[in-house]
């Protein structure tokens, strides 16, 4: 605003000077014209000191323009004036002392600005002197003549300022509104990104916490199938892991675009940068190139624990290209999943080390006793039977002495293998110590227990065993059987009854199954 005011004042000052110069030039032209008009008069005015015709001429010349015309002789006497009557001209003062008259007599042209007592106005005077005629023609105008021009200019300038300010305010308002809209949009975008990122971090932390608390792959699959679609809602996917049999197995999958089918997935993409040994884990999987999408829509990530391959992650979006941001997120997720799978595998290994016999991979004695109590309590609650089989390999010490401990270890492993193949999942088989084994069979009566014992004994005795190209003698075993609640009501008593039956089998010549004897009180009650 201040700049506009200063500009207006400067322009107005400059315009005033310019208009004043133009008016002076115009008055000079009018005065010269007035002198030439005197020169062209038919009646010589030189012989008439104060001729009426000069006053009339002043009026006529004045009518041709806006200036006041005054004729003065070189002595300063006024001969005619365009706004004064003849009498007023005759009574007017001598103008010889007027500045413009003095300058005109000296140089031919005089210019002066002063207050006119006759007209009561500030006037600008331009006088032209013609030595041949001996007359001075003076043209004058009020100084405020160009004030209207200045006023109009000022009004126009104010209008321009107001218009400029209005346009500036409007544009400023629109710009401010646009900026506020953009800022609000950006803020909402940033808030949305923060909310999304916070949600992702929360879900990731929740997933990590839950996975670290899981004990098995089934629980991990349930957690991942619930959280993965929330972390990556635009992607479908499958998670694979290498099971105990060194085969690839699906852990979980999610999303509508998931095209995984058993034995039907692209191996070329899965195993980039995997060595030949790792690749052998997945030889049974066949490539299905018909269902493979372009790599822009597909993402494969291998899961490692150090240098050990744990499995793989497959992500797919058939509709859109997977962005770099999603790829980075998926890569971060894969690290968490790798850690979780590694922890689950480590926990399983630790549990196995704590609960299983390292040679046979059967449960150890401590784990069997704990599980035995739980199974016994369950049988008591449900009023069902429970069988205990105490097993001892016949003449195993002599076998060791003859063929060596390595052959003996192989025998123990083969026996354990037969147990695993012929027992139910709920049956608990353990290495009780040395060449002794114990099997706890929930929901098993006397007839089923005896049948199982004979089946195991037959399978073991029919085994053809070869150690270092040497055919070994057949292995036999003796089995003692006790049933809850027929023979005893506690785990200690059941074990003792089964152990007594085992010794009876030994005394009978080995390689047989013997059921524990009922107590006398029980026999009497029967």
C-alpha positions in Angstrom: 0.0 0.0 0.0 2.8 2.4 0.9 4.5 1.6 -2.4 1.3 2.5 -4.3 1.0 5.9 -2.4 4.6 6.8 -3.1 4.2 5.8 -6.7 1.1 7.9 -7.1 2.7 11.0 -5.4 5.8 10.7 -7.6 3.7 10.3 -10.8 1.5 13.2 -9.9 4.5 15.5 -9.2 6.1 14.5 -12.5 2.8 15.0 -14.3 2.3 18.5 -12.9 5.7 19.5 -14.1 5.0 18.0 -17.5 1.6 19.7 -17.8 3.0 23.0 -16.7 5.7 22.8 -19.5 3.0 21.9 -22.0 0.8 24.8 -20.8 3.7 27.2 -21.1 4.4 26.0 -24.6 0.7 26.2 -25.4 0.5 29.8 -24.0 3.6 30.7 -26.0 1.9 29.5 -29.2 -1.3 31.4 -28.3 0.7 34.5 -27.5 2.6 34.2 -30.9 -0.7 33.7 -32.6 -2.0 36.8 -30.9 0.9 38.9 -32.2 0.5 37.6 -35.7 -3.1 38.5 -35.5 -2.2 42.1 -34.7 0.2 42.1 -37.6 -2.5 41.0 -40.0 -5.1 43.7 -39.0 -6.0 46.0 -41.9 -6.2 49.1 -39.7 -2.8 50.1 -38.4 -2.9 50.2 -34.6 0.3 52.1 -34.2 -1.4 55.4 -34.9 -4.1 54.6 -32.3 -2.6 54.5 -28.7 -5.5 52.7 -27.2 -7.7 51.4 -30.0 -10.8 49.5 -29.4 -10.0 47.1 -32.1 -7.1 45.7 -30.1 -9.3 44.9 -27.2 -11.8 43.2 -29.6 -8.9 41.3 -31.2 -7.9 40.0 -27.7 -11.4 38.7 -27.2 -11.5 37.0 -30.6 -8.1 35.3 -30.1 -9.1 34.2 -26.5 -12.3 32.6 -27.9 -10.1 30.4 -30.1 -8.6 28.8 -27.0 -8.9 28.8 -23.2 -6.2 31.3 -22.5 -6.6 35.0 -21.4 -5.0 37.3 -24.0 -3.6 40.7 -23.0 -1.9 43.2 -25.4 0.7 45.5 -23.9 3.0 48.1 -25.5 6.6 48.2 -24.8 6.0 50.9 -22.2 3.9 48.6 -20.1 0.5 50.1 -21.0 -2.3 47.6 -21.4 -3.9 48.0 -24.8 -6.5 45.2 -24.7 -7.6 42.3 -22.5 -9.9 39.4 -23.3 -11.6 39.4 -20.0 -11.6 43.1 -19.2 -14.0 45.7 -20.6 -12.6 48.6 -22.5 -13.0 50.9 -19.5 -11.3 48.4 -17.3 -8.4 48.2 -19.7 -8.1 52.0 -19.8 -8.0 52.1 -16.0 -5.6 49.2 -15.5 -2.2 49.6 -14.0 1.0 49.8 -16.0 2.4 46.3 -16.5 5.9 47.4 -17.2 7.0 46.0 -13.8 5.6 42.6 -14.4 8.2 39.9 -14.5 7.1 38.3 -17.7 7.0 41.7 -19.4 10.4 42.6 -18.3 11.8 39.2 -19.4 10.0 39.5 -22.8 11.4 42.9 -23.5 14.9 41.6 -22.7 14.8 38.2 -24.4 11.7 38.2 -26.5 9.8 35.8 -24.3 9.0 35.9 -20.6 7.3 33.4 -18.3 6.1 34.1 -14.8 3.7 32.6 -12.2 2.0 34.8 -9.6 -1.2 35.7 -7.9 -3.6 37.9 -9.9 -5.2 40.6 -7.8 -7.7 41.2 -10.6 -8.8 37.5 -11.0 -8.0 36.4 -7.4 -6.2 33.3 -8.7 -2.7 31.9 -9.1 -1.9 32.5 -12.8 0.8 31.4 -15.3 1.8 34.1 -17.8 3.7 33.8 -21.0 4.6 37.0 -22.8 6.0 37.3 -26.4 7.5 40.6 -27.6 7.6 41.7 -31.2 10.2 44.5 -31.7 8.8 45.4 -35.1 5.3 45.9 -33.9 6.4 47.2 -30.5 3.8 45.1 -28.8 3.7 42.4 -26.2 1.1 39.6 -26.5 0.6 37.9 -23.2 -1.3 34.6 -22.8 -2.3 33.4 -19.3 -4.2 30.7 -17.6 -5.0 29.8 -14.0 -2.6 27.3 -12.4 -5.5 25.2 -11.4 -6.5 24.6 -15.0 -4.7 21.3 -15.0 -5.8 20.4 -11.5 -8.8 18.6 -13.1 -6.4 16.5 -15.2 -4.4 15.7 -12.1 -7.7 14.9 -10.2 -8.9 12.6 -13.0 -5.5 10.9 -13.0 -5.6 10.6 -9.3 -9.0 9.0 -9.4 -7.9 6.7 -12.1 -4.8 5.8 -10.2 -6.9 5.2 -7.0 -9.3 3.0 -9.1 -6.3 1.0 -10.4 -4.9 0.7 -6.9 -8.3 -0.4 -5.5 -8.8 -2.8 -8.4 -5.2 -4.2 -8.0 -5.8 -4.6 -4.2 -9.1 -6.3 -4.8 -7.6 -8.7 -7.4 -4.7 -9.2 -5.1 -7.0 -9.9 -2.1 -9.1 -12.3 -4.2 -6.1 -14.1 -5.6 -4.5 -14.1 -2.2 -7.7 -15.6 -0.7 -7.9 -18.2 -3.4 -4.2 -19.0 -3.1 -4.5 -19.2 0.7 -7.6 -21.4 0.3 -5.7 -23.6 -2.2 -2.7 -23.7 0.1 -4.9 -24.6 3.1 -6.6 -27.3 1.0 -3.2 -28.7 -0.1 -1.8 -28.5 3.5 -4.9 -30.2 4.8 -4.8 -32.9 2.1 -1.1 -33.4 2.8 -1.7 -33.5 6.6 -4.5 -36.0 6.1 -2.2 -38.0 3.9 0.6 -37.9 6.4 -1.8 -38.7 9.3 -3.1 -41.6 7.2 0.4 -42.8 6.6 1.3 -42.5 10.3 -1.9 -44.4 11.2 -1.2 -47.0 8.6 2.5 -47.3 9.7 1.5 -47.4 13.4 -1.0 -50.1 12.6 1.6 -52.1 10.7 4.1 -51.7 13.5 1.5 -52.7 16.1 0.5 -55.8 14.0 4.1 -56.6 13.4 4.9 -56.4 17.1 1.8 -58.5 17.9 2.7 -61.1 15.3 6.3 -61.2 16.6 5.1 -61.5 20.3 2.6 -64.2 19.4 5.0 -66.2 17.2 7.7 -66.1 19.9 5.2 -67.6 22.3 4.2 -70.5 20.0 5.4 -74.0 20.6 4.5 -75.6 17.2 3.9 -74.9 13.5 0.1 -75.3 13.8 -0.1 -72.3 16.2 2.2 -70.3 14.0 0.1 -71.1 10.9 -3.0 -69.8 12.7 -1.3 -66.6 13.8 0.2 -65.9 10.3 -3.1 -66.7 8.5 -4.9 -64.0 10.6 -2.2 -61.3 10.6 -0.7 -61.5 7.2 -3.8 -60.4 5.3 -4.0 -57.4 7.6 -0.4 -56.4 7.1 -0.5 -56.9 3.3 -4.2 -56.7 2.4 -3.5 -56.2 -1.4 -1.3 -59.4 -1.6 -2.2 -63.1 -1.5 0.4 -65.5 -0.3 1.7 -68.9 0.8 4.3 -69.8 3.5 6.2 -73.0 3.1 8.6 -74.7 5.6 10.9 -77.7 5.5 9.4 -80.5 7.7 11.3 -83.1 9.7 11.3 -85.4 6.7 13.2 -82.8 4.7 10.3 -82.2 2.5 8.6 -78.8 1.7 5.2 -78.4 3.3 2.7 -75.6 3.2 2.4 -73.8 6.6 -0.5 -71.5 5.6 -2.0 -69.4 2.8 -4.3 -66.5 2.3 -5.9 -64.2 -0.3 -8.1 -64.7 -3.4 -5.1 -64.7 -5.8 -3.3 -67.6 -4.2 -2.9 -70.3 -6.8 -0.9 -72.8 -4.8 -1.9 -76.4 -5.2 0.0 -79.4 -3.7 3.0 -80.3 -5.9 2.2 -77.4 -8.3 4.4 -74.4 -7.9 7.2 -72.7 -9.8 10.6 -74.0 -8.7 12.6 -71.7 -11.0 11.6 -68.7 -9.0 11.7 -70.3 -5.6 15.3 -71.4 -5.6 17.3 -68.5 -7.0 20.7 -68.4 -5.1 19.9 -71.8 -3.4 22.7 -74.3 -3.6 22.2 -77.8 -5.0 21.9 -79.4 -1.6 19.0 -77.1 -0.6 17.3 -77.6 -4.0 17.2 -81.4 -3.3 14.6 -80.7 -0.5 12.1 -79.7 -3.2 12.6 -82.2 -6.0 9.1 -83.5 -5.6 7.6 -80.1 -6.5 6.8 -79.6 -10.1 6.7 -76.4 -12.0 3.4 -75.0 -13.1 4.3 -72.3 -15.5 0.6 -71.9 -16.7 -0.3 -70.4 -13.4 2.8 -68.3 -12.9 2.2 -64.5 -13.3 4.8 -62.0 -14.5 7.5 -61.3 -12.0 6.2 -57.7 -11.5 3.1 -59.3 -10.0 4.9 -62.0 -8.1 7.4 -62.0 -5.2 9.4 -64.9 -3.8 11.5 -64.7 -0.7 13.5 -67.5 0.8 13.5 -67.9 4.6 16.8 -68.6 6.2 18.2 -69.1 9.7 21.7 -68.0 9.2 22.7 -70.1 6.2 20.1 -72.9 6.8 17.1 -72.8 4.5 13.9 -73.0 6.5 11.3 -72.5 3.7 9.9 -69.7 1.6 7.3 -67.0 1.2 5.3 -66.4 -2.0 3.3 -63.2 -2.6 1.1 -62.5 -5.6 -1.2 -59.7 -6.9 -2.8 -60.6 -10.2 -4.4 -57.1 -10.7 -1.6 -54.7 -9.9 2.2 -54.6 -10.0 3.7 -55.2 -6.6 5.2 -51.8 -5.6 8.7 -51.3 -4.2 7.2 -50.3 -0.8 5.3 -53.5 -0.6 8.4 -55.5 -1.5 10.3 -53.8 1.3 7.5 -54.5 3.7 7.3 -58.1 2.6 11.1 -58.4 3.0 10.9 -57.1 6.6 8.1 -59.5 7.3 10.1 -62.4 6.0 12.8 -61.7 8.5 10.2 -61.9 11.3 8.8 -65.1 9.9 12.3 -66.6 9.5 13.1 -65.8 13.1 9.8 -67.3 14.3 10.2 -70.5 12.4 13.8 -70.8 13.6 12.6 -70.3 17.2 9.9 -72.9 16.8 12.4 -75.4 15.3 14.8 -74.6 18.2 12.1 -75.1 20.8 11.2 -78.4 19.2 14.8 -79.5 19.2 15.2 -78.5 22.9 12.0 -80.3 23.8 13.2 -83.4 21.9 16.5 -83.2 23.7 14.8 -82.9 27.0 12.1 -85.5 26.4 13.6 -88.0 23.8 16.4 -90.5 23.8 19.1 -89.3 21.4 19.8 -92.8 20.0 16.3 -94.1 19.3 14.4 -90.8 19.3 11.8 -92.5 21.5 10.7 -90.6 24.6 13.0 -90.8 27.6 12.0 -92.2 31.0 11.3 -88.8 32.6 8.9 -87.8 29.9 7.2 -91.2 30.0 6.6 -91.0 33.7 5.1 -87.5 33.4 2.9 -88.5 30.5 2.0 -91.7 32.3 0.5 -89.9 35.2 -1.6 -87.6 32.9 -2.8 -90.6 30.9 -3.7 -92.5 34.1 -5.7 -89.5 35.5 -7.5 -89.2 32.1 -8.4 -93.0 32.2 -9.6 -92.7 35.8 -11.9 -89.7 34.9 -13.3 -91.4 31.8 -13.4 -94.8 33.5 -11.5 -96.4 30.7 -8.6 -98.9 30.5 -4.9 -98.2 30.2 -2.3 -100.7 29.3 1.4 -100.8 30.2 3.9 -102.9 28.3 7.4 -103.5 29.8 9.7 -104.8 27.1 13.2 -106.2 27.3 15.4 -107.5 24.4 16.5 -111.1 25.0 20.2 -111.8 25.5 21.1 -108.3 24.4 24.3 -108.2 26.5 25.6 -111.3 24.7 24.6 -109.8 21.4 26.7 -106.7 22.2 29.7 -108.8 23.3 29.5 -110.8 20.0 28.8 -108.1 17.4 29.9 -104.9 19.2 28.1 -101.9 20.5 27.6 -100.3 17.1 25.6 -103.3 16.0 23.7 -103.1 19.3 22.9 -99.4 18.7 21.6 -100.3 15.3 19.4 -103.0 16.8 17.9 -100.5 19.3 17.2 -98.1 16.4 15.4 -100.7 14.4 13.3 -101.7 17.3 12.3 -98.1 17.9 11.5 -97.8 14.2 9.1 -100.8 14.5 7.5 -99.2 17.5 6.8 -96.0 15.6 5.3 -97.8 12.6 3.0 -100.0 14.6 1.8 -97.8 17.5 -0.9 -95.2 17.5 -0.2 -91.5 17.8 -1.6 -91.4 21.4 0.6 -94.3 22.5 3.7 -93.4 24.5 6.8 -95.4 23.7 10.0 -94.8 25.6 13.4 -96.2 26.1 13.3 -97.2 29.8 17.0 -97.9 30.1 19.6 -99.9 28.3 17.7 -102.5 26.2 14.5 -102.0 28.2 11.4 -100.2 26.7 8.1 -99.2 28.1 4.9 -98.5 26.2 1.8 -96.8 27.7 -1.4 -97.3 25.7 -4.4 -95.2 26.7 -8.0 -96.6 26.1 -6.5 -100.1 25.6 -8.0 -103.2 27.2 -6.4 -106.6 28.0 -7.2 -108.2 24.7 -5.9 -105.2 22.6 -2.8 -104.9 24.7 -1.9 -108.6 24.3 -2.6 -108.5 20.6 -0.3 -105.4 20.3 2.4 -107.1 22.3 2.4 -110.2 20.1 2.4 -108.0 17.0 5.4 -106.1 18.1 7.2 -109.2 19.2 6.5 -110.9 15.8 7.7 -107.8 13.8 10.9 -107.6 15.7 11.7 -111.3 15.4 11.1 -111.4 11.7 13.4 -108.5 11.0 16.4 -109.3 8.7 19.3 -107.3 10.2 22.5 -106.7 8.3 25.4 -104.7 9.8 28.5 -104.0 7.8 27.6 -106.7 5.2 27.2 -109.2 8.1 23.8 -110.8 8.7 22.9 -110.6 12.3 21.0 -113.2 14.3 17.2 -112.5 14.8 16.4 -110.4 17.8 13.6 -111.4 20.2 12.0 -109.7 23.2 10.0 -110.5 26.2 7.0 -108.4 27.2 5.1 -107.9 30.5 1.6 -106.5 30.4 -0.4 -104.8 33.1 -3.9 -103.1 32.7 -5.5 -100.3 34.7 -7.7 -100.7 36.7 -7.5 -104.6 36.6 -4.0 -105.0 38.0 -3.3 -101.8 39.8 -4.7 -98.3 40.4 -1.5 -96.2 40.4 1.3 -95.8 38.0 3.9 -97.2 40.4 1.9 -100.3 41.0 1.1 -100.8 37.3 4.8 -100.5 36.4 5.7 -103.0 39.1 3.0 -105.5 37.9 4.2 -105.2 34.3 7.8 -105.6 35.4 6.8 -108.8 37.3 5.1 -110.1 34.2 8.2 -109.4 32.2 10.3 -111.5 34.6 7.8 -114.3 34.3 8.2 -114.1 30.5 12.0 -114.4 31.0 11.6 -117.5 33.2 9.3 -119.1 30.6 12.1 -119.1 28.1 12.0 -115.5 26.7 10.4 -114.4 23.3 6.9 -114.3 24.7 4.2 -112.0 26.1 2.9 -112.4 29.7 -0.1 -110.7 31.4 0.3 -109.7 35.1 -1.4 -111.9 37.6 -4.5 -110.6 39.5 -4.3 -110.0 43.2 -5.7 -112.6 45.5 -8.4 -110.3 46.8 -9.5 -109.6 43.3 -9.6 -113.3 42.5 -11.8 -113.9 45.6 -14.1 -111.1 44.7 -14.5 -112.5 41.2 
